[in-house]
Amino acid sequence: MAIICTTTTTSPAEKDHEPKQQDLENDQTPPLIFNPSLLNLQSQIPNQFIWPDEEKPKPSVDIPELNVPFIDLSSQDSTLEASRLIAEACTKHGFFLVVNHGVSESLVSEANRLMERFFDMPPAGKQRAQRKPGESCGYASSFTGRFSTKLPWKETLSFRFSNENSGSRTVQDYFSDTLGQEFEHFGKVYQDYCEAMSSLSLKIMELLGLSLGVNRDYFRGFFEENDSIMRLNHYPPCQTPDLTLGTGPHCDPSSLTILHQDQVNGLQVFVDNQWRSILPNPKAFVVNIGDTFMALSNGIFKSCLHRAVVNRESARKSMAFFLCPKKDKVVRPPSEILEKNKTRKYPDFTWSMFLEFTQKHYRADVNTLDSFSNWVISNNNNPI
């Protein structure tokens, strides 16, 4: 994904977040190759994958389940109840599940099947889509080219989806141009999947608007021409899952995440000073608020810390659609929210500014939005 924002000022956050990406790019040492089938033959996983003691996961048996509401999207009669349940969840932790969502089961099944096919490819095949430094899309094997410590035990494939122009085939073109014409079917399936996720996210935006006391069309209109990111995640088995993490603790910088999990448990959310699990449900999508929407709600709805753990026996796969606004859209709470609470918690910004910050200056964590806000204010990066 191209980065529109051209600001290059070094942020204070970058000084505190080691290792710096620039250092890795200048380092002549070849990056570690994440090949779990070979790494698991070693007596111990490399130190780069070992997390600090305070962040290491506890055995899953100690993790209670998070109580999240199920939002049924099939009945208009339950709209007010759905908006009430969403408001209750989003003011506390920002997570809920949607069922009867209208997304074709066969489409979800085929998208999962093709994800498995991609990650089963030899490393050289996957590396044809290698993610370039500073970009948010492409194949990444544990982000070994970007960071040198606290590496996640996973590999990902990310690609851009644009709903800006009717008939745009952004995803289909990506697969054909990057991986070749033999991946045309992949492109078609994931184009259809992203379009389904975009439509679903706009329905959810109507409910979020009602939950916040805003016209139900406001957020739908704000995200109608979304410029979003789709990510396929593969978490291989690990012989020492108590030492590492599939994805470290973070809040999503995007606006809304719609996640489909396979049958393997691994998603955990930090609520009330305790990690809690959201168990897989193949009929449901897990939805969570991201930092950008937290800013749009002026902090009323929460973007909550979460992570992914791995296990010894089974690989885990998931598909995440990260809804993002059009890149030049100014992120600012609607007047209905500001009339109730005139104190602004976050400055105006554009998604392109925030995306660049997370890709070039800061490793996403629980403080990403606050650190970004301080960076915008200190550098006078006014998007207007």
LOKOL-648619 format. One record per residue (C-alpha): residue in three letters; x, y, z. Coordinates in steps of 0.05 Angstrom, whole numbers, plus 5000, padded with zeros to 4 digits. Example, Ala and Ser with C-alpha at 12.3 -4.5 7.8 and 13.67 -1.06 7.14 Angstrom:
2
ALA_5246_4910_5156
SER_5273_4979_5143
REM end
This chain:
384
MET_5000_5000_5000
ALA_5028_5067_4980
ILE_5039_5119_5035
ILE_5010_5187_5018
CYS_5036_5226_5077
THR_5106_5254_5065
THR_5122_5276_5136
THR_5190_5248_5157
THR_5201_5280_5225
THR_5228_5231_5276
SER_5178_5220_5331
PRO_5195_5217_5405
ALA_5160_5150_5406
GLU_5210_5123_5355
LYS_5267_5139_5402
ASP_5236_5095_5456
HIS_5214_5038_5412
GLU_5272_4991_5398
PRO_5292_4965_5350
LYS_5285_5020_5299
GLN_5265_4998_5230
GLN_5317_5044_5199
ASP_5372_5008_5238
LEU_5349_4941_5209
GLU_5347_4968_5139
ASN_5419_4993_5146
ASP_5443_4929_5179
GLN_5481_4885_5131
THR_5466_4822_5170
PRO_5415_4779_5132
PRO_5349_4777_5169
LEU_5327_4714_5204
ILE_5284_4670_5159
PHE_5220_4647_5193
ASN_5213_4574_5173
PRO_5176_4540_5231
SER_5185_4469_5204
LEU_5261_4479_5211
LEU_5259_4523_5273
ASN_5220_4470_5310
LEU_5275_4419_5298
GLN_5321_4461_5342
SER_5325_4447_5416
GLN_5302_4518_5431
ILE_5270_4572_5389
PRO_5316_4631_5371
ASN_5322_4686_5423
GLN_5289_4736_5375
PHE_5223_4699_5386
ILE_5227_4697_5462
TRP_5185_4751_5496
PRO_5199_4785_5562
ASP_5175_4747_5624
GLU_5120_4798_5639
GLU_5090_4789_5569
LYS_5097_4713_5562
PRO_5030_4677_5559
LYS_5004_4632_5614
PRO_4976_4563_5598
SER_4908_4569_5563
VAL_4875_4531_5620
ASP_4885_4593_5663
ILE_4851_4640_5614
PRO_4776_4652_5627
GLU_4729_4665_5569
LEU_4709_4737_5554
ASN_4634_4749_5556
VAL_4619_4783_5490
PRO_4550_4798_5461
PHE_4523_4763_5399
ILE_4493_4814_5351
ASP_4441_4784_5305
LEU_4440_4824_5240
SER_4381_4787_5209
SER_4324_4823_5244
GLN_4308_4897_5238
ASP_4263_4889_5299
SER_4324_4880_5344
THR_4361_4943_5320
LEU_4352_4981_5385
GLU_4372_4922_5427
ALA_4433_4909_5383
SER_4455_4982_5389
ARG_4447_4977_5465
LEU_4489_4914_5469
ILE_4542_4944_5424
ALA_4546_5007_5466
GLU_4554_4966_5529
ALA_4610_4924_5499
CYS_4646_4981_5464
THR_4649_5027_5525
LYS_4683_4970_5563
HIS_4727_4931_5515
GLY_4705_4942_5443
PHE_4693_4869_5424
PHE_4628_4835_5400
LEU_4607_4779_5353
VAL_4560_4784_5294
VAL_4517_4726_5271
ASN_4466_4718_5215
HIS_4510_4768_5178
GLY_4492_4749_5107
VAL_4562_4730_5085
SER_4561_4666_5043
GLU_4587_4605_5081
SER_4616_4578_5016
LEU_4655_4643_5005
VAL_4684_4639_5076
SER_4701_4566_5066
GLU_4736_4578_4999
ALA_4774_4637_5027
ASN_4799_4593_5084
ARG_4818_4537_5036
LEU_4859_4583_4992
MET_4892_4614_5053
GLU_4916_4544_5072
ARG_4941_4532_5001
PHE_4981_4597_5002
PHE_5015_4584_5069
ASP_5030_4512_5049
MET_5073_4538_4991
PRO_5149_4534_4996
PRO_5182_4597_5024
ALA_5207_4618_4956
GLY_5136_4618_4928
LYS_5108_4660_4984
GLN_5167_4709_4980
ARG_5145_4729_4911
ALA_5097_4774_4949
GLN_5150_4797_4999
ARG_5130_4859_5038
LYS_5175_4918_5025
PRO_5203_4961_5082
GLY_5156_5016_5103
GLU_5095_4985_5068
SER_5035_4953_5099
CYS_5020_4901_5046
GLY_5053_4838_5021
TYR_5080_4773_5052
ALA_5114_4779_5119
SER_5149_4721_5154
SER_5146_4743_5227
PHE_5167_4815_5208
THR_5239_4792_5211
GLY_5260_4848_5163
ARG_5229_4901_5207
PHE_5243_4881_5280
SER_5298_4841_5314
THR_5267_4827_5382
LYS_5199_4802_5407
LEU_5184_4771_5339
PRO_5115_4742_5330
TRP_5108_4667_5315
LYS_5069_4677_5251
GLU_5069_4693_5177
THR_5020_4738_5142
LEU_4996_4760_5074
SER_4965_4830_5071
PHE_4934_4866_5013
ARG_4896_4930_5000
PHE_4822_4936_4984
SER_4792_5000_4956
ASN_4717_5014_4954
GLU_4729_5083_4925
ASN_4709_5068_4853
SER_4652_5023_4832
GLY_4679_4962_4797
SER_4749_4970_4825
ARG_4787_4903_4824
THR_4844_4923_4871
VAL_4850_4854_4903
GLN_4843_4814_4839
ASP_4896_4856_4805
TYR_4942_4849_4865
PHE_4944_4773_4862
SER_4953_4771_4786
ASP_5006_4825_4784
THR_5045_4800_4845
LEU_5039_4725_4842
GLY_5021_4712_4770
GLN_4960_4693_4728
GLU_4957_4624_4761
PHE_4932_4661_4823
GLU_4873_4692_4786
HIS_4823_4649_4825
PHE_4855_4671_4891
GLY_4845_4743_4870
LYS_4773_4733_4851
VAL_4755_4698_4916
TYR_4790_4750_4960
GLN_4760_4807_4919
ASP_4691_4778_4933
TYR_4709_4767_5006
CYS_4734_4838_5016
GLU_4671_4866_4982
ALA_4629_4824_5030
MET_4670_4850_5089
SER_4663_4922_5066
SER_4587_4914_5060
LEU_4584_4881_5128
SER_4626_4936_5160
LEU_4579_4990_5133
LYS_4520_4954_5166
ILE_4558_4952_5231
MET_4574_5026_5224
GLU_4500_5042_5224
LEU_4493_5006_5290
LEU_4554_5041_5318
GLY_4523_5108_5299
LEU_4458_5091_5335
SER_4498_5067_5395
LEU_4532_5135_5399
GLY_4469_5176_5388
VAL_4491_5196_5318
ASN_4450_5192_5254
ARG_4456_5120_5231
ASP_4479_5142_5162
TYR_4537_5185_5188
PHE_4591_5133_5197
ARG_4565_5092_5139
GLY_4577_5152_5094
PHE_4645_5166_5126
PHE_4669_5096_5107
GLU_4631_5086_5042
GLU_4694_5098_5001
ASN_4739_5059_5048
ASP_4812_5043_5033
SER_4821_4981_5075
ILE_4870_4924_5089
MET_4858_4849_5087
ARG_4905_4803_5124
LEU_4912_4727_5123
ASN_4946_4701_5187
HIS_4982_4634_5197
TYR_5006_4615_5267
PRO_5045_4549_5261
PRO_5054_4502_5320
CYS_5111_4519_5367
GLN_5149_4471_5412
THR_5154_4524_5467
PRO_5089_4565_5463
ASP_5100_4591_5534
LEU_5160_4631_5510
THR_5131_4667_5450
LEU_5069_4699_5421
GLY_5034_4694_5355
THR_5018_4768_5357
GLY_5041_4813_5414
PRO_4995_4857_5456
HIS_4969_4914_5413
CYS_4909_4956_5395
ASP_4890_4958_5321
PRO_4906_5026_5290
SER_4850_5018_5239
SER_4777_5035_5250
LEU_4743_4968_5255
THR_4768_4896_5251
ILE_4725_4838_5226
LEU_4759_4772_5242
HIS_4742_4701_5222
GLN_4777_4648_5264
ASP_4786_4575_5247
GLN_4772_4521_5299
VAL_4836_4533_5339
ASN_4834_4578_5401
GLY_4884_4635_5406
LEU_4852_4704_5409
GLN_4858_4737_5478
VAL_4834_4806_5502
PHE_4860_4844_5562
VAL_4799_4865_5605
ASP_4797_4883_5679
ASN_4872_4871_5685
GLN_4865_4800_5661
TRP_4874_4763_5595
ARG_4809_4732_5571
SER_4796_4686_5511
ILE_4746_4693_5454
LEU_4732_4622_5431
PRO_4726_4606_5356
ASN_4656_4605_5326
PRO_4655_4588_5251
LYS_4586_4618_5243
ALA_4606_4685_5273
PHE_4654_4742_5259
VAL_4692_4775_5316
VAL_4687_4851_5311
ASN_4730_4900_5350
ILE_4738_4975_5352
GLY_4805_5003_5328
ASP_4843_5066_5348
THR_4817_5108_5290
PHE_4744_5096_5309
MET_4761_5108_5382
ALA_4785_5177_5359
LEU_4721_5186_5318
SER_4680_5171_5381
ASN_4723_5220_5421
GLY_4745_5162_5465
ILE_4675_5138_5483
PHE_4685_5071_5449
LYS_4748_5033_5468
SER_4802_5002_5426
CYS_4824_4945_5471
LEU_4891_4911_5480
HIS_4891_4840_5450
ARG_4941_4787_5427
ALA_4945_4718_5395
VAL_4977_4657_5429
VAL_5004_4594_5396
ASN_5005_4521_5417
ARG_5046_4457_5407
GLU_4997_4415_5369
SER_4957_4454_5318
ALA_4967_4510_5268
ARG_4918_4567_5274
LYS_4893_4610_5216
SER_4850_4672_5215
MET_4827_4725_5165
ALA_4824_4798_5187
PHE_4791_4855_5149
PHE_4815_4922_5175
LEU_4765_4976_5156
CYS_4801_5042_5143
PRO_4774_5109_5117
LYS_4795_5139_5052
LYS_4866_5163_5063
ASP_4853_5237_5057
LYS_4790_5235_5101
VAL_4798_5278_5163
VAL_4785_5238_5227
ARG_4744_5283_5273
PRO_4685_5266_5318
PRO_4616_5285_5292
SER_4583_5347_5321
GLU_4531_5306_5359
ILE_4587_5276_5401
LEU_4624_5341_5411
GLU_4560_5377_5433
LYS_4556_5328_5492
ASN_4630_5330_5508
LYS_4665_5391_5482
THR_4734_5369_5505
ARG_4772_5339_5447
LYS_4814_5278_5466
TYR_4851_5272_5400
PRO_4873_5321_5346
ASP_4847_5319_5274
PHE_4887_5272_5230
THR_4882_5232_5166
TRP_4888_5157_5159
SER_4949_5165_5115
MET_4985_5201_5172
PHE_4967_5148_5223
LEU_4985_5091_5176
GLU_5054_5121_5163
PHE_5065_5130_5237
THR_5052_5056_5252
GLN_5093_5032_5192
LYS_5154_5077_5199
HIS_5158_5106_5269
TYR_5122_5062_5320
ARG_5108_4989_5336
ALA_5034_4983_5352
ASP_5018_4973_5426
VAL_4968_4998_5478
ASN_4994_5070_5472
THR_4994_5078_5397
LEU_4938_5129_5391
ASP_4963_5172_5449
SER_5035_5170_5422
PHE_5010_5188_5352
SER_4968_5245_5380
ASN_5028_5274_5416
TRP_5069_5267_5352
VAL_5017_5304_5312
ILE_5012_5361_5362
SER_5087_5367_5375
ASN_5102_5369_5300
ASN_5042_5412_5282
ASN_5019_5361_5231
ASN_4952_5392_5215
PRO_4917_5353_5160
ILE_4876_5413_5137
REM end
